[in-house]
């Protein structure tokens, strides 16, 4: 198996929303804000080349929304999925599977695109199956009022209409066994119902695609929970369980949303689990 980081684009989010009840005086030490209180956010996806399969985990925001929509998120940099794939010798038509940790727009928006004359929404990866889980799909397609603005039907329904939608059958939190895609999954319910955290075995290492369970290295302290989480008290328990295991077993945590730290490891301290080391993806994947 070969792994490649895929940069789907950078944006900014309100620092207060990203850290919930934590005071700015604390979170700005690790995630400094600009004059508008916005902090740097990445959409760092992950490509797995495993035999004849080319599996892309998450797809970023995509490019089909209006200029007004994107203005809220202050896009910056020149990253794109196509540029990142080309860097490693691939094209989006080579992708066999798209695995979505969850269906918030900044994680799955790039899975669907307009056709050439902008009359039909269609899968952006025409040869791929699109993977979710049945419980989360129901949660996203019948959204609660809190998350309705994050579950956009134009990002979600065309995948089902294409006939290429698949649901993993791996039991919840069966991280020791492999899913249909060859990796384990940790299910986390605090951010949104049945978010999936891929647990990938690679070169005798366990690489965890952290999605929104741990958005940035600055979120390592257990109380540092996003204001976006639907069940923050549950997130506290899930983070504590996961990070303790990560420290015990030296997991490598791939950070999807940290614009400045790609992969980290953690350790036990008197203050709880904290940062141990930081790595570039090339250091771990090659």
Secondary structure, DSSP 8 states (H G I E B T S, - for coil): -EEEEEEEEEEEEEHHHHHTTS-HHHHTTTS---TTSEEEEEEEEEEEEETTEEEEE---S-S-S-HHHHHTTT-BS---HHHHHHHTT--GGG--EEE-S--SHHHHGGGEEE-TTSS-EEESSTT-EEEE-HHHHHHHHT--TTTTTTS-HHHHHHHHHTT-EEE----TT-TTS--TTSSEEEEE-SSSTTEEEEEEEETTEEEEE-TTTS-SGGG-STT---TT-S-HHHHHHHHHHHHHHHHHHT-EEE-SS-SS--EEEEEEETTEEEEEEEE-HHHHH-
